Amino acid sequence: MEVGRRDSGGRRVLSQINVTPFVDVMLVLLIIFMVTAPMMETGVDVNLPEVTDAPTLEQADEPVIVSITRDGQIAVGHSRVEGVDKLVPVLRQILSARQKEEVFLEADRDVAYGVVVQVMAAIKGAGVAKLGMVAQPQEKERGRRDR
């Protein structure tokens, strides 16, 4: 039977794929991923200080992040470290497998300055070449925008 000819029932033969079910499934998957993506946020919950006009840095590799929580707990990535003295061997082990010796430090805004300095000294003591501080951009006040 040729394409476009009628069969014995009077119906025309179609040689196209119906993509409507495929589009429906893709839209449902898109909605599921949009809802679940914010829940997949990683890291330690830290209330970061806000800064104005700070440039953002682009990273090729997953960075090593040392976090200090409000209650003084230290974590490297998702793993908690028991005290500043245990931080140096943990960082040396992690950085031995990496090409760049670069670490980012994020500390809760309510952590004492002395604790942050001790952690910074331990990070430098582990042989880290570059140490960056993490902060979040400050949201502008509405009153300034209205003027």
N, C-alpha and C positions, 0 to 999 in steps of 0.2 A: 504494500500500500504506500502510496506516495504521500509526502507531507502536504497537508492542506486539502487533501481529498477527503471526502466523507466516507465513513464506513457504512456498513449495512444498517446501522441503527439511526443514521442521520446526524450523528454527532461528529464534530470535528476533532481530529487527533492533535493534541498539544504536545510540543516538545520542549516546554519550559519548566523550570523548577519553581515550585511555590516557596518563596523565602519568608513568608509571613510568620510561620512558627519559629523559624530561626531568629528573626528580629525580636519576637516576643521573649524568647529565652535570653537573648543578649541584653535586652533592657532590664529584665529581672535580675540578671547577674550584675549589671552595672549598679542598680539600686542597692543590692546587697553589699557590694564592695564600697560604695559611697557611705553606707551606714556603718560598716564595721571598720573602715580605715582609721577613723579617729581613735578607736579603742585599741589599736595596735601600737600606740605610742610607746616608745621604749625609754628606758633610763630610770633614774631615781627622781622622785618628786622633790624639786628644789624651787623655792621662790626666788627667782633671779632678780638682781637689781636692774633698774632701767637706766639707759643712757640715751643721749641725743646725738644724732649725726654720726653714728659709728658705722664704718664700712663692714659689709658682710664678706666672709672669706669662703671661697669655693674649695671643696675638698674632693680629691679623686678617690682616696681610700676611706674606709670607715675609721674615724679618728678614735684615739684612746682618750676617754673622758674620765677624769677623776672628779667625784662629786662629794660635797660636804653638806649634809642635811642640817636642818635647824638644831637638832639635838647633838650635833657633833659627830655623827656616824660618817665614816669615810667609805666610799665605794669606788671601785675601778670597773667601769661598765655597769654590769648588773651584780657583780660580786662584792660583797662587803669585806672590808679589811679591818682587822682588829687592831686599831691604833696606828699612829704615824710611823712607829718603828718597823712595822710589818709591811709598809707601803713600798719601801725601796726594793726588797727582793721580788715583790710581785711585779712591779714596773719593769725591773731588769729582765725578768722572765718573758713578759709580754713584748717588750721592745727588742729582744734578741731575735725574734722572728720577723721583724719589720725592717723595711729599708729606711724609712724616715723615723727619726727619734723626735716625735712631736706629740705633745700632750695638751689637752684642754682642761682647764680647771673651772668647775662651776660650783659656786658656794652660795648657800642661802643668804639672803640679805641680812638675816638676824644672827649669823654666826660671828663670833668674836674675831676681831682682826688678828689677834695673836694666833689663833688656830689656823687661819688661812695662811699666815706667814710660815708657820711650822710645816704645813703641808707643801707649800711652795718650795721650801728648803729641802724637804724630803724628795720631791720630784726632781729638783736640780741635782741632788745627791745621787739619784739613780742614773745620772748621765744623760738626761734629756737635753737636747740641743735647743729646742724651741718650746716655750710654755706660753699658752694663750689663755686669756680669761674670757669666760662666756658671760654675756649679759643679753638682755632682751631689749629691743627698741622701745623707747618711751612713747606712749601714745600722747598726741598733742591734745591740749585742752580745747574744749569746744568754744570757749570764749575767744581764743586767738583766731580760729577759723571764721568766726562770724564777723570780725572786724574788717 
